[in-house]
Structures are given as structure tokens and as C-alpha cells.
């Protein structure tokens, strides 16, 4: 029977056994891109995204210039083994965040994702703070992508001022957003799907090519193997020429913040849950495959990069503003493949441009949702006649102007590094809030006698995995830019871009807490029912078609 002829079934998740869900209290903040797609039209969100869309968008949200371009800085400072360890350890932290978020989002696929969940299971001030830090994160990610675009275009044109290319890509991002698109619009979903697919194909192709080049399959026939790891320059880099194991450890530690920038965006699956068909099926499916994606797209990529490019290669220095700083482009150039570097660079540029458009979309909708809740100036809730929150787009455009700091000769790469610092720290603070929310979720479920195994997704090793993530994030935040405290290494720009967000986050929370007088929600009163009732209009097309038969189809299903 086709899904179109099947009657919708009502699925109500009431793990606590209560028969009715109480209204969401005033403290709950439902801001965020997933929450606002239909609010201005007075409609509920439409659950018309398939699990395939959720999977691809969650992958594409994290694969971007951080992996394609930012790994240059990580390799230069940490060495091949430091690069591998840094991305692997950060991958375990991301996994702890994703499984915690997956359990909550699949059980309660509510609009606003982690913002709503923070307000529900902790208190309103945390929901408010997470909402604004989400906006802050994406508002700063926008100029980061624009400055990265300037770096990438300099591969072909070094004579034109980067301001020209920043303007072109920035105007393009604004035009796309002002033209209007809704996450519920099939054209928007499919456009994002294909952009994500380009990224995925690019990274898989680069990993395969890297393996071939390492084994001597390039035009020169030179076998590289583990030459750069075993010999000169070696597996680690001694940061700031500090001798011995201490210098090597410090070099590895600097990789962690850079790795965080590469992984940020993985949590978008929670925002998509409110607009997904059968979220109790789609979200767990996406979460269970996280470790496969982490291994395939990140760990394998940094292994290949570490094998192919020596950490002392001067082209890795992003401060030169040269797009050849991408480790993938460097490796292909060294292999003697003439045309492919331009093709790869074009694919990376497409990634940066699409990411800039998505960042502006997410930031403007987040600000719109905050304004609707009274947590931002009301002007940000105003929309055009075709439903675009122009106030949020204007704010996003203003932040995009920060990218012009990269307009000076040779400054694009340096400015990109500043934005990497700021967005990485903001993203880590949001992850920290997600884990705090989950600890409260876990404790509340235990107190209320809710069997977590009955939930759509049961996160493993909890709450200890969340405690691990909390501990690691706190340590990374505290020592994020420790180099500025080393004698003779003070850098005001690095200090401000790293530690100012860390200082402002608790100030924002405490300020709202004191103003609103909203305390922690009692564990016995945590609401596990509101938002768990989902209308399932049949099954996803993938599930309806049955389990893939061929090994190739099963492999693709395991990843996507």
C-alpha cells in the first residue's frame, strides 16, 4: 500500500504515564530557525522533511571551510599526529553532545530544538542565553565564510582586492535570503540537499584520491607513505619552539579549538526534528550514524592530510591569504595534477558560499524567533509581504561587514582565524548548554520513573558520557588560548576573540536570572509530555520501500 492511501496515525509518547500535557510555561523560549518558519503565518510547522533530508542537512551543516581550509592551521600548529588526536578527541565530544541531544530531540521534537529544551529542563534564562548565543554563533560564522571565500578566490586572482569578492559573495547571500525561502519549501530543502551532496562527494573523492597518492598512484609515482610522520618534520610540532613533550602537547592542544569550528553545525538535526516526518524514527536513525560520519568524513580526512602534507610547509600559513593553504590543494599540487586543484578549490568555494547563505538564513530566523518571544527588539519580528524577516537579514548584513577586515593585503587568512576563534567558542558554549540540559533531562526522567529505554532513542553510557563532554568542554574553554599568557606571546586580538564570549555567556545568564527571577525547574515538575505527540502521515519513502537489498545500497543507507 502506498503512503498516500494510508490513514495518518497518531503517536503519543507519554513515558511518565500522565494522561494530559500541561501548557508550556512562560519560561519556555521557542526561538530558533525551526520555530519560526511558520509562526509569522500563524501556522504550525509542517512535518514534510524526510529522514534523508535530515541526514544530509546534518552532514552538510558541519562539513565546510573548517575541514577544507581550517585544517591548514591545525596541521601547521599540531603536526600530523596532533591533528589526528585533536580531531579524534573533539569527535568524541561531539558524539557525547549528539547522542544526548538525539535522545531529547527524538522524544520531544519541539520547535526551537536545544533552545526550547534548555528552557524546559533547566530554566528560562538558559533558554534565553542559548538562543542569543545561537544567533551570535551564526552571525559571526557569516563573515567567517565570506573571508574564507576571499582566501579561496585568491587562488585564481591575487591582484584584485579581497573586498571585491567579499562584496560579491555577501550580496549574493543577502539576495538569496531577501528573495525568500522557507525550510518547509521543497525547493529550499532540495537546494540544501544538493549543496550538501556536493560537499559529501568532494570529501569522499578527496579521501580516496589521498589514499591513492600516498600509495604512489599519482603522476610522479612517488610513494609517500608515512614519511612526514616518521621523519622530518615528525608527528608533532613544538609550539612556539618550546622544547620537549610540553611543546608538543601545547601544539596538539591548539588543534582542539580549530577542530571545534569544523564540527559546529552537527547539532542542526535537533532544529530539523520539528519539521521531520516521523521524527521518532528519523532523528534516532541520523544519530546512530553519527560515529560513521565522524570516522568517514573527519578522521579519515585528517589522516590523509597528515600523510600527504608536511606540517612545516610554508603554504599552510593562512595569514598569507593564499588559497593554496588548503591542505587538499597543496597535496594535489605536489602530486603534479595540474587541473584538479582548481576543480577542488571551486567545490570548496561553493561550500563557503552556500554556508554563508545558510548562516544568514539561520541567524535571521533565530533573531526573528527571539523577537517574537519578547527576547529581542520587536523590529526584528517584522517581515516583508512575502514572509522574509527583513530585520534579521539587515542585522546579518551588518555583521557581514566585519568580513571587510580581511580586505587588506594578506589579511584574509588572519581575519578568518579570528572568526574561527569566536565561532568555535560560541559553539562550545552551546554544546555545554546542551549537555547541562541533558543531565537535567536524565535526572528528571529517573526521578519521575520514566524508562528511558522506551524512548525513541536511548543514548548509551549516560549520564557518564555527558559528564565526560561537560568536563572536556570546560577544560578546553578555560585553556582555549593559553598561548597569550606565555611570556612575550600576548595578542590582544586572540585574547578578545577567545575569552570575551566566555565572559559574556554567564553575564547574560545571570542578568536574565536576576531580572526575571526564574529559578531552576524542580525535577519532579519537568514536562516530558508537551510536544511528544506527533502525527505520523505514513512512513518515510525510504522505509516504505523496504530495507536496501544490495551491498552498495546498504552501505549508502548506513552513512546517509
N, C-alpha and C positions, 0 to 999 in steps of 0.2 A: 504494500500500500504506500502511496506517495505521501509526503508530509503535508501536501496541500489539502488532502482529503481527511486528514487525521484531526480529530477534535482536540483543541487545546486542553491540557491537563493542568490542574492547579496543584502545585507542590508547596507545602508549608512546612518549614523547618522550625520545630519548637522543641529544641533539645532540653529545655528546662521543664517542659511539661505544662507550662502555663497556656491557657486556652486563648488568651487575647493579648495583643501587644498594646502597650500604652503609647500615647503620643510622644514624639520626640521632644525632649525638654528644650527650653530656650538656650541652654548652654551649647547645644549641638550645632556645630558650624558645618554647613554642607556646601562649602566653597570648593571650587576646583573645576577643571575643564570638563570633567564628566558630569558635573552637576548642572552646568549652565547651558548645555546645548539646546534645551527646550524651555528653560524657565521663562525666558523673555516672551515666549509664545503662549505661556500658560498651559503647557502640555507636560506630560510625564515623558521621561526618556524612553526611547524605543529600543527594545532589545532585538536589534537586527544585525549584530555583528556575529560572524561565525567564529568558531574556535580557531580556524586557520588564520583569520584576520588578527585575532588576539595574539596568536603565536608570533606572526610575522612582525606586528607592531611592537611587541615586547622585545624582539630581537633587534629590529631596526632602531628602536629608541636608544639602545646602548651602543650600537656599532656606529662609529662616526670618526671625526677627526682625532679624537683622543687615542684611538687604536691606530689609525692610519698615519697620523703625524706626531702625536704626543709621545709615542714610544721612542722617538729620537732622543728626547731629553732624558727619558728613563734609562735608555741604554748607555748614553754618554755618562750619566752620573752613577749608575749602579753596576754596569758591566753585564755580560750575558747571563751569568748565574744570579746576580742581584735582580735583574729584570724578571727572570723566571720566578724566583722566590717571591718577589713583590707582587706580581700579578696573581700568583697562585694563592698567597695568603689573603690578598684582598678578595679573591674569588670565593674563599671560604666564608669571609664576612658577608659578601653579597648573598651567598647561599643561605646563611642564617637569617638574613633580612627577608629574603624572598619566600622561604618556607613559612616564616611567621606571618608575613603579610598574606600569603596564599591561604592559610587556614582561616584567617579573619575575613578576607575578601570573598572567599567561596561560600562561607557560612552566611555572610551578610554583604551581598553585592549591592551596597548602597551608593548613591551618587556622592561624589566627593572623595571616594577612596580613603586614603590614610588620614585626610583632614577630618572627615566625619568620624572615622573610627577613633581618632585621638580625642575628639570632644566627647564621644560617647563613653569610652572606657577609662579615660583619665579625668579631664575636665575641659571646660570651655577655653580657658587661657591657653592650654596646649594646642587645641584645635585652631585657635586664632593665630598663634605663633607659627605653627606648621603651615597654615595657609599662606601667610605672608612670606615665609621662607621658601615655599614652593615658587611663589611669584618672583622672589628675589633671585632664586636659582636660575630660572629660565630667562629672566630679564638680563642677567649677566651672561648666560650661555649664548644669547643672540649676538652681542658684539664679539664674543669669542669665536663664533663660527664665521662672522664677517671678516675678522682679522686673519683667520685661517685661510679664508678664500683669497685674500690678498697675497698671502705667502704662497699658495698653490699656483696662482696665476703668474707669479713672478718666475715660474719655471720657463714660461714661454716669452715673457715680456719683462725685462728688468729695467727698461728705460722709462716706462710710464709710472707716474707716482701712484702708490697703492691706494690713495684716496679715490682715484677714478674707479677702481674695481670694487672698493668698499661701497661707493655710491651705487654702482650698477646692481650689485647683489642685494644691497639694502633696499633700494627702490623696488626691486623685484619681489622681495619678501613682503613689503608693505602692500604692493599692488595685489598680490595673491590674497592677502588677508582682508583687504578692503573690498575685494570682489565678492567675498563671502563664500564660506563653506561651512558645513556642519558635519560633525562626526557621524551624524545619523544619515548623511547624504551618501548614497552608494558610490558616487563619483569620488568623493573625498576618500572614502575607505579604500577604494581600489587604487587611487593615486598613491596613497601612503603604502599600500601593499606592494606596488611595483617599485617604488623607491627603495623599500626595504629589501625587496628581492635583488635589486641591483647590488646593494651592499653585500648581501649574503653571497651572491655568485662571485663578486670581486674577491672577498676574503678567502673563500674556498679555493678559487683559482690561484690566488697568491700563495696559499699554503702548499698546494700541490706543486706549483712551479718552484717554490723554495726547496722542497724536498728533492726535486729533480736537479736543481742547480747544486745543491750540497753534495749530491752523489756524482757530480761531474757530467751531468747531462746537458750543460749549456754549450753555446757555440765554441767556447775555448776548450772544452773537455776537461777543465781543471777540477779536480776533486778537492773540495774544501773541508768536508768532514767537521771535526771539532777543533780545527787549527786555532781559531781565535779564542777558544775557551781554555785549551791546554797550555798554549804558549803565549806569545805576545799578542794582545795586551793582557790576557789572562781572564779568569772567570769573574773577578770583581774589580771595581775601581776604588782606589783610595781617595775618598772625598777630601778636597782641599789639601791634597798631598799629606794628609795625616797618616803616619806610618802604621803598619801592623794591622791586626784584626779590628781595632777600633775604627780606623779609616774605612775599611771595607764594610763594616756593619753600618756606619753612617751613610755610606753610599747606597747600600741596599735600602735603608730606611727612607731615603728621599724618593724612592720609587713608589712607595705606598700611596702618597697623595696623588701622584700622576696616574696611578692605576685607578684610584677612585674616580677621577674625571672620566676615564674610559668606560667605567661600569655604570655611571649615573644615567638613568633613563630606564633601567631594568624594571623599576617599580611601577611603570606606567600600566602594567597589567591590572593593578588594583583600580585604576581610574576607568579602565575599559570594562570592568566587571559589570558596572551598572547598565551597560548597553550591549551586553552579550547574550545571545541565545543560550539558554540552559547554562547559566554561569556556574551552577554546582557541578557541571561536567567539564566545561571549557577551561575554567580557571585552574582546577586541580591538574588537568592534562598539561597545561602550559607550565605549571610549577614543577611537575615531576620531571620535565625535560630540561630544567634549568642547568643541571650539572652536565648534561651532554653538550649544551650550547657553550657553557663556560669552558669546557675542555676543548671543543672543536674550534670555536671562534677566537678565544683569547689565549689559552695556554699554548695551543699548537702554533699560533701566530708568533708569540714572543720567543718560542723555542727556535722557530725558523729564522726570525730576525737575529737572535743571538748567535746562530751558527754562521749566517751569511755576512754580517757586517761587524767589523772590529769596533769596539767601543771608543777607540781613540781616533776614529775617522773624523776629520775636521768638518765634514759636511753635515754631521749630526747636530751641529750648533745652530739652534733655531734663531738665535739673535742675529745671524747673518741675513735673515729674511729670505733665504734661498729655498725654493720648494723642493730642491733635491735633498733636503733634510729628511724627507720621508725615508725610513729605512728600507721600505719595499722598493722605492725608486732607486735608491743607492745600489741595492743588491742587483737589480735588473741592469742598471748601467754598467756595473762592474762585470757582469756576465757577458757584456758585448751585444745585448739585444737592443738594436737601435730604435725601433719604432714603439716598442711596448711601453717604455716609461711614460710617453705622452698619453697613451691609452689609459694606463693606470692612474695617472695624475688627473685625467679628465673624469674618471669614475670617482676619485676621491673628492674632486671639486663638486661634482653632482651631489655627493653625500653632504658636503658642507653647506651647499645652497639649500637643499631640502631640509636639512636640520635647522637652518636659520629660519625658514618659513614655519616649521613646526614649533620652534621655540617661541616665536612671536604669537602664534595661534594659542599655545598653551598659556603663555603669560597673560595675554589679553583676556582669555576666558577665566583664568584664575582671579584676576583683578575684578572682573565683572561679577563673579560669584561672591567675592568678598564684599563688594559694594551692595549687592542685593541683601546680604545679611547685616548690613549696617556696620561692617568692619573696615570699610574703605570709603573715600569720598563718593557721594551719590552720583557725581558726574560720570564716574566710571561705569555706572549701570546704564547709561544712555546708549541707544543703538541707532543704526541707520534704518531706513524704511525697509531694507532687505535683511535686517536682523544682525548686522555686524556691530559688536560693541566698540564703537569708534574711539571712545575714551581710552580703553585699554590699548588699542592699536597706537594711539598717539603717545601714550606712556612708553610702549615698547619702542616706538620710533625714536623717542628721546634717549632711551638707553642705548639704542643702536649707534647714536652719535659718538658714544665712547670709543667705538672702533676706530675713529679718526686719529686716536692717539698712535695708531700704527702707521700713519701717513708719512712719517719721517723716514728718511733713507735708512734702511737696515733695521727698522724698529718693529716691523710687523710681527716677527717671531718673538721678540721680547714682550710685546704687549699681549700676544696670545698666551704667553706664560703667566702673566699677571691674572688674566681672566681664568686660566686653568686653576690657579690657586683659589680664587674667590668661589668659583662654582663647585670645586671639589669640597671645600669646607662647608658650604651651604648644603650640598648633597649629603655629606656625612652627618650633619645635624638633623636632617630629615630622617635619615636611616636610624639615627639614635632614637628619635621620637617614635618611629615605627616599633622598634624593639621594646621601648618602655610601654607603649600601648599594648603590645602582645603579652608582656609579663602581667599586666593588669587583667587582660582578657583571660589568660591561663589561670590566674588565681581566682578570678570571679567564677569561671566555669567549675573549678574544683569546689569552691565554697557552695555553689548552688546545685551541686550534684549532677552536673551535665557531663555526659560521657562524650569526650572529645572524639573517640573512635567512631561515633555515629555521625560526625560532621562530614560534609562532602570531601574535605581534605584533612588528613591527620598528619600534622607536622612531626617529623621524627626528632628524637633526642631533646624534647622540650621539658622544662624551660631552660635546660643547661646550654643548648645551642644559642639561645637568645642572650644568656648571661655572657657567653663567650664573645658574641658580637658586640654587646654593650662594652665589655672590658676593652676589647681591641680598639673600638672606635674612640673611646675616651682617651686611651693612651696615644693613639695616632693624632687626635686633635691637639692634645697637650704638647706634643713634640713635633707638630707638623712642620714648623720652620725653625727648628732649633739652631740652624747654622747662623742665624742673625745674632745669636748670643755668644758665638765664638769670637774671641779677641781678634779685632781687625776685620770682621766679616759683617758688620752691621749694614743692613739695607732697609731703608725706610719703606720703600715700595713693597718689598716682600713681607715686612712686619705688618703693615696696614692691611694688605690684601688677604693675609692669612688669619691674623688674630682679631681684627675688628669684627668680623661676623661671629666669632666665638664669644666675644664680649657682649655683643648686641642681643644675641639669642636669649640668654637668661634675663637681660634687662627688659626685653619685650614681654617675656612671660610674667615676670614679677610685676611689671607695670599693669598689665591687664588683670592679673590676680588681685592686686590691691584695689584697683578701680571697681571691678565687678563683684569682688568678694565671693568668687566661685571656688569652693574647696574641692578636694578630691571626691569623686563619687564613691559612696560606700559600695564595697564589693557585693554585698547582698542585693543591691538595687541596680546593678549593671543590667542593661537591657540586651538580651540575646535574641529577641524576637522581632522587633521592628525592623523591617527591611529584609527579613529572611523568607518572606512569602513571595514566590516567584511564579509567574505564568509561563509555562513552557509550551510554545507553539510547535510541538513536534520535536524532532531531533535535528541535529546539525546534518548538513548534507553528507559530511564525511562519515558520520556514524550510521546514517541511514543506508549508505552504500555498502556497509559491512566492513569487516576487517580486511586491510590490504592483503592480497594473495602473494604477489611476487616479492622476492627478497629486496628488490630496489624500492618498491612501494613501502615495504615495512621499514626500511632504513630511513626513507624520507619522512614517514609518519613519526618515527622515533625522534627526529630532530625538529620537525616543524609541526 
